[in-house]
Amino acid sequence: MHVISRVVNSFGRNVTRRSSGVLFNSKCFSNTTFNQDEQFIKSPLGDVQIPNVNLAEYLLNHIGKFPTKIATQCSFTERKYTYDNLLMKSSNLSKSLRKKLNLQKGDVVAILLPNIPEFPICILGPLLAGLKITTINPSYTSEEIKRQLNDSNAKVLFTLVDFWGKAQEAVKKSLSNIKIITIKTKQSQSTPSGSINFQEFTTEKCDLPEIILSSPDETVFMPYSSGTTGLPKGVELSSKNIISNICQFNHPELCISQIATENHQDISPQLLPLFHIYGFATTLSMLTYGVKIITLPKFERDNYLKVLSQEKPHFMVVVPPIVIFLYASPEVKPVDLSSLRTISCGAAPLGALDEEKFRKKIGRPINVLQGYGLSETSPVVTMVPIQLQGKYPGSMGIPIPNTQVKVVSPDDKKGNHLKPNEIGEIYVKGPQVMKGYHNNPEESEKSFHDGWFKTGDLVKYDENGMFYICDRLKELIKVRGFQVPPAELEEIIRDFPGVVEAAVIGIPDEYNGELPKAFVVKKKEANVDVEKLQEFVASKVARHKHLKGGVVFVESIPKNDSGKILRRKLKELYL
């Protein structure tokens, strides 16, 4: 997650007073104060209590409150699971993994799935077995899947019957004895020979005692992120990290969900990928509130319209193009959004004009709250409190509870905190900050400065203590919110006949945010065909990593004295 926008229909009076030279809303913050000292800025919302338990235990304590409510439902097939079903199948799965596959505490299972109703079972089952989880983008090629399977040392892979060919190829390339568990999405499907039937593992009961769950400080989830540079790395998130963030963004001044009761249940169509940290975390939070989650494996216009019309959602997690679709499409009727209370728009900023058009479409006041976070912070760092919505357009808010941040000049090796309106890199401290990168102590060490996590993002804060994102120090390219590591594409391009060197940057694109553009140095007298080079890259990576920004041949790649590519210089030349 890079930028999160939240839209709510709640208003508060703007009553302000001075405290430590920083404005704050007294109605919003009750009796709290915005603490700012010379070294960092702390959340004015104070701290929330964080249970010192394992993530599986935390989820069980909440999910058990809503036994008969529907937990997840497929938008296409309408197959569904109640919260009681979810618990029973997760328990069976946890014991099957231990008894039938002899998985041991701390082993890693990989999930290669789109948004389907079984996804939470594939999360909770392994957690109850004391296992770690890593999620993989299902649009990845077999080569990309293999790389993550190898790096994470996964023992089991959950996937769809539809993805069997790609999954099997990735496992063969990994040269590891990885078991593949396949999930059927249609009655007509059969379990591929050599794979394990998911249904058998979730319906058959094994006579096995419950396992003693791991410490809250041990890693339970490993999403993959490129950090500020290089190839994707496993982000080690503990139970404490994830639970902390759920509790932090469920603070009364930030929470956008309503807990299920006998007479009410929030409904939310989940289009944001569950394999992504933002989709993963928000889904777990929804489950603790007893939300009915409608899973959408992809955006398909007619199906999406059907969900809006039939389900009348209370809040939605979307990206800017979906908001544009909602207000621009004549098929979307205001009555379809009549129950809508909140929109959470992630991956990129939502323009003020787009917000206004959306409000006009549904015919009632809707206000935008933004926030900021990333995989390494589980993910949320800052948010705009509900009663400050609309007061600071474009702001990503204030630090959430239990969180400290500071803004540091990129040239400052001492890590001194800058003054208001000065642009610098945002550093973070808080219980949601990752333990480090999996099997990568060098990158882990480089990501911290005196205990502060260095995000690689450039921000500023104003005299009111509101934060604004300005740019990225990171070399990452963001395409529709997905990370594209330049180093990964450069390695592939260099493998193409006739290529000597390559550098990849992201160029602005109105719809996608950014697109990868390659600068290529050819061998002398080599004839490199641009279209064939693009096809070569496309055959090895997921669609969002394709070189849709184009290919340019250059005489040389700008580098510093140590040989590091000067991507900023390339951007300056391009722009």
N, C-alpha and C positions, 0 to 999 in steps of 0.2 A: 504494500500500500504506500502510495506517495502522498496524495492529497485526498482527503475525505470531505465531501460536502454533505451536510444534513439539512433537510428541509422539514420544518415543523409548523404547526398552526397554533402555537402558544405564544402569548404576548405578556410582557411584564413592563411596569412603569420604569422609566429610566431615572432613578434617583441615585445621584453620585455624591461622594465626598472624598476628601483627600486623605491619603494614608501613605507615608513614606514617599511622597512626591508622585504617587501613581494613582490614577483614577480607577475606581471600581464601582460596580453596581451593588448597592447595599441590599436591594430586594433580592437580587440573584444570589449573593454570597452570604446572606443572613448575617451572622456575627463574625464571620471570618475576615481576615485582612490579607491584602496582597503584600507578601513579604518580599522585599528586594534588598539584598545587601550588595556589597561591592564585588563579591566573588561569583554570585549566581542568582537566579530567580527561582523561587519556590512556588508551588501551587498555592493560590489564595483559598482554594477549597479545603485546605487541611489534609488530613490523612483519613483513609478508610481502613477498617479492620480486615485483614487478609487471613483466612483460615490456613493453618499450617497442616495441610493434608495433601495426599496424593490426588492427582487430577481425576482418576477413576472414582475415588471415594467422594470427591466434591460433586461430580456429575450424578452419581447414584443418589446422593442425599437430596438432590433437587428433582431429578427426573421421576423419582418414585411418588411425587406428589400429584401426578396427573395421569393415573393409570389408563383411564378410558378415553382420554383426548387423543386425537390423531397427531402423531409426531411428524411424520414425513409422508408426502404423497407425490407420485410422479405426475407431471403435467401432461405427459403423452398417454401413458397406459392407465393412469389412475390407480395403480397398485399402491397400497398404503400400509403403514404400520402404526399401531397405537403406541403410546409410551410404554405400556405393559409389554407389547410385542418386542419393542426395541430392547428392553431390559432382558427378557427371556432369551432372545436370539443372541444377544451379546454375551450373555453368561455361557450359553452352549458353545458359542464360537471360541471363547477364551479357553475352555477346557479341551475342546477338540484340537486346538493348536498345540496345546501342551502334551496331550496324550497321544494323538495320532501322528503328529509331526515332530514330537519331542523337542519343541522349542523351549529354550531356557530363559530365565529372567534376564532381561537386558538385550536379548536378540532383537534384530530390526526386521520389521515387516514394511513392505512398500505398497502404496495404494496408487494404482494407475486407473483412475476412474473420472468420468464427468460427473456432473451433479445428478445423482440418482438417490432414491429413498433409502437404499441400503448403505450409503456412505457412512452415516453415523454409527451403524453396526460395525463397520470395518474400522472405526476409530475406537469405540468403547470396548469391543471384544478383545483386541490386543492389549489395551490399557489394563483390563481386568486380569490379563495373563502376565502382567509385569513386563510387557514388551515395549519397544520404542517404535515410533511410526515415522516414515518419511513419505511425502506425497509427491507424485510425478505428474507433470502436465501431460494429459492424454494425447495432445497433438504432437508430442515429441516423436522423432524418428527412433528406430530401433537402436541407432548408434548413441543418441542422447540418453535413451533409457538405460542402455548398458552402462554408460559412464556413471550415472547416479546409483545404479544397483551395486556396481563395484566399489564406489567410494563409500557408500553407506554400509556395505557388507550385509546387504539384505538377505534374509533366509527364505522369505515368502513374498509373493507378488499377488495382490488382489487386482483383478481386471474383469472386463466384460468378455463374454463369448465372442462378441464382435471384434475384439482387439487381440484375439488369440494368436493370429499369425505374427503380428508385430511383437507381441510379448514373448512368444516362443523364440523368435529370432534374436531378440535382445538377450534372453537368458542363455541361449547357445553361445553368443558372442562373449558373454561374461565369463564363461568357463567355470561357473559355479553351479552347485547343485541346488538351484532355487526352485521351490515348489510354486506352481501357478494355480491359484484358486479362481475359477471363473464364475461369473454371475450371469444368469439368463435374464434378458429383458422381455422375451416373448415366449409364449407357451410352446411354440413350434421349434424352439432351439434345443439342441442337445449338447451335452457337455463334451468338449473335444477330447479325443483320446490322448491321455498323458496329462490331463489337467484334473483338478479336484473340484467336485460339485459344491458350490457355496451353500446351497440349500441343505445338503447333508450335514455340513459342519455347523449349521445354525439350528437344525431341528433335532438332531440326535443328542441325547443327554449322556454325558460321560460321568462315571462314578469316580470323582476326583475331588479332593479337598480344595478349598479356596487357597490362593497363594497369598503370602504376606506381601503387600504392596510396597513398592520402593519408597525411599525417602522423598519428601517434597522437593529436595534440592537436586535430585537425579534427573537426567535428560529423559523426556518422554516423547518429544516431537522434534523432527529435523526437517524443516522446509529448506529448500536450497536457494541461496542468494549469492550474487557475485560480489556483495559488499561494495567497496569503492572501486576495485579493480579485479582483473583476472577472470578465471573460469568460475562457474558456480561452486559454492562451498556449503556444506551442511551447517545450518544455524542450530546450535544446541539450545533448545528451550526446555526448561524444567517445568514440573507441575507448578511450582511457585511462580515462575514467570507468567504462565498462561492464566492461572487463577487470579493473580494480582491484577492483570490487565482487565479481566472480566469484571472484577470488583471495582476497579478504577473507573472504567467508562460506564458502570452502572450506578455511579454516584447520583443522588437525587437531582442535582442540577444538570446532569449530562444524559441520564438514561432516557431512551426513546421507546422502550418496550413496556407493555403492561402485563403483569403476571396473570396467568389464566385463573379463572374462577369457575364456579358451577354454571354461571350464566354468560360468561364471555371467554373467548379465546382469540388472541391476536392471530392474524393470518399474514404470511409474508412469502411471496414468490422469490426463491433464491436463485438468481441468475449469476451472481458473482461466483467464480469458480471456488469450490470447496478445497481444491488442492493449493490455493493461494492463501497466504496467512490471513488476509482480511476476511475472506469467505469462511475459512476454518474457524477463526476466533468468533466471528459474529454468529455462526451456526451453533457453536457450543453455548454461547450466551443465550440465543433463542431457546435452546433446549432447556436451559435452567429456568426460563420463564413460562414454559409450557406452550410455546408458539406452535401453530400448525405451519410447517414449512413445505411449500410447494416447490419441488426440485425441477429446475429447467436445465437439461444437459447442454442446451445451446439456444441461441435466439432464433426462433422461427416465428415469423410474423403472425400467422393465423393462430398458432398455438398460444402465443403470448396474449393476443387479443382475447382468446377464449378464457384464459386464466383471469384476466382483469374483469371480464364480464361475469363469470360464474363465481369467482371467489371473493370479489370485492375486498382486496387486501387493505390492511391497516398501515403497514409500512413496507417499503421496498428498498433493496440494495441494488443500485444500478451504476452505470457509467454515463458520461455526458451524452453520447449518441442515443441512448435510450430515452433520456429526458427530451431530447430533440424529437425523437420519434413520437413520444407521448403528446407533445403539443402540436406537432406538424401533421400527424396522421389524422385524416377525417374519420377513420374507423374507430379511433379512441373517443368514446363519449364521456362527458363529465360525470354521467351516472355511474360509469365503470369505476370512477375514482372517488365516489361519494363517501366511502369509509376511510379513505386515505388520510392518515394522520402524519406520516413521516416519509420523506425520501432521503436515503443515504446515497450520495453520488460520489463514487471513488475513482481512483486512478489518475484523474486530471481535474483541474479547476473547472467549474461550471460558470460560464459567463453571466454577467448581470442581466444582459438582454434575454438570454435563454431562460433565466429564472422568471423574468417578467412575463414572457410569453407562456410559460408553463402555468403561472398563477392565473393569467387571463383565460387560459383554456379551461381550467377547472372551476373558475368563477368564484374563488374565495382566497383570502390572503394566505400565502405560503411563504415562509421565510427560510433562508439558507444559513446553516451553521457549517463551518468547515473544521477540519482537523488535520493532523499530520502524524504519520507513523511509518514504520518499515518493519521488515521481517525480524530484524535483530532486536526489536523492542516489543514484540508479541501481539499487536503491532503499534498501539496508540501511544503518542507522546503528548500531543496538545489537542484541545477541542474548544470550541466556543460554547459556553454555557447557554442553555436554552433561552434564558431571559435576556441574553445579549444578542440574540439573532437579529440580523438586519442593521445593527448599530455600527458594525465595522466591516463593510463589504470587502471581500477578498482576504480577510484575516483567517489564519488557521488556529486562532484562539489562544488559550492560556495553558500552562502545564496542567495536566490532569493530577488528581490526588496522589500523594506519596512520590511525587516526581520533582526533580530539580533539573534545570537547564541553564546553560550559559552560552554566550555567543563569543566566539574567539576568532581573531584575525588569522587567516591561513598562514601568514608569515610569522606568527607569534609562537615560538617553541615553548613558552612558559605557560600558556593556557590562560591568559588574563581575560576577564570578562569585559566586553565592550559596552559602551554607553548606548542609550536609545538612538535608533535610526542609523546606527553604524552596521554595515553588512559584514557578517562573518559566519564561520561554520558553527552549527548548533551541536553542542555536546550534551549528553544526557546521563543522569543518574536516577536509578529507581529500581524497584523490585521486578519490573518487567523486562529489564535489559538482559540479553542472552548471556549464557555462560562463556561462549566463545565459538569458534568454528571447529567442526569435527575434523580430527586428525590434521589440524593446521595451526600449530602453536605460533608460528611466525606471523601469519595473518591476524591471528587473535591478538597477539601482543601489539601489532601495529594499529589495531582498531581502538585501542584504549590509551588514555593519557591520564596518569595519576588517578585511575579508577573511573574516569569519565569515558563514556562511549562516544567516539567521533563518528558522526553520521555521514559526513561527506556532503551534506546539504548546506547551502548558503541561505541565511535568513537575516531578518532584522526584527526588532520589536520597537513599538512606539512609546510615547510618554504615558499611554494608558495601560502598558503592559501587554498589549496584543501583538502576537507574532505574525509575520508575513514571510512566505517563502520567496526567495529571489532567484536562485539558480542552483546548480549542482556542481560540486567539486568532483563528483563521481564521474567515471568514464562510461557508466551504464547508459544505454539507450532505452527509453521507455516507449513501447509500442502498445497503445491501448491498455496501459498499466502493467504490461508484462515486461520483464527484464530481458534485455538483449546485451550480453557481454561482448564488446568489440573484440576482445582477445580470442574468443571462440571462433568468430567469423574470420578473423585474420589468419588463424591457423589453417582453416579450411581453404581459404583463397590461396595461400602460399603453396598448397599441395596441387594446385592446378597447373598443368603444363605451360611453361613460358612465363610464369610469374616469379619475380625475385622478392618483392616486398609488398606489404599491403597495410593500410590503416583504414579503420572504419569509424565513422562518427554518426551521430543522429542529426537529421535535418528536420526543421519544423514541418508539420503537416496538420492541417486544420482538423481532419477527422481522427487520425491515429495518434496525434500528439507529436510523435517523431517517426522517422523512417530511417533504416540503415543505409548509409551511402558509403561506397568503397573508393579509396584512392589507391591505385595499383601501379607499381613499377614493373615494367616488363623486362625480360632478358633482351639483350641486343639482338635486333633483327627477328625477334619472335613475333608471331602473328596471333594475338589473343583475341578470340571472338567474345564480345561482351555478352551476347545472349547465351552462348554455351557456358560461360563462366557463371552467369546467374542461375542457369539450370543446374549446374554442378553443385552450387551452394544450396539451392532449394532441395536437392535430393538428399541432403544430409541433415537438414534442420527443420524445425517446425515453421509453419507459415509466417508467424509474426517476426521471424528472423530473416526472411528473404530480403534480398538487396533491392527493395522497391524504391529506394531513394536514388538508385542509379549507380553506375561505375564510371570513374574518371581515371584516365591514364596520366601519370605525372612522372617527371624526371627523377624526383627524390621525395622521401618522406621526412618532414621536419622532426628533428629529435634533439634532446638536450645532451649535455656532455656525457651522461651515463648511458645514453642510448635509448632513453624512454621517449616514446612517441609524444609529440606536442599536439595533442588533439585540439586544444584551444586555438592553436595557430591555424590548423586546418579549418576549424569552424569560422575563424575570422576571414580566411581566404574565400571560403564558400559564401558566407553571408555578405 
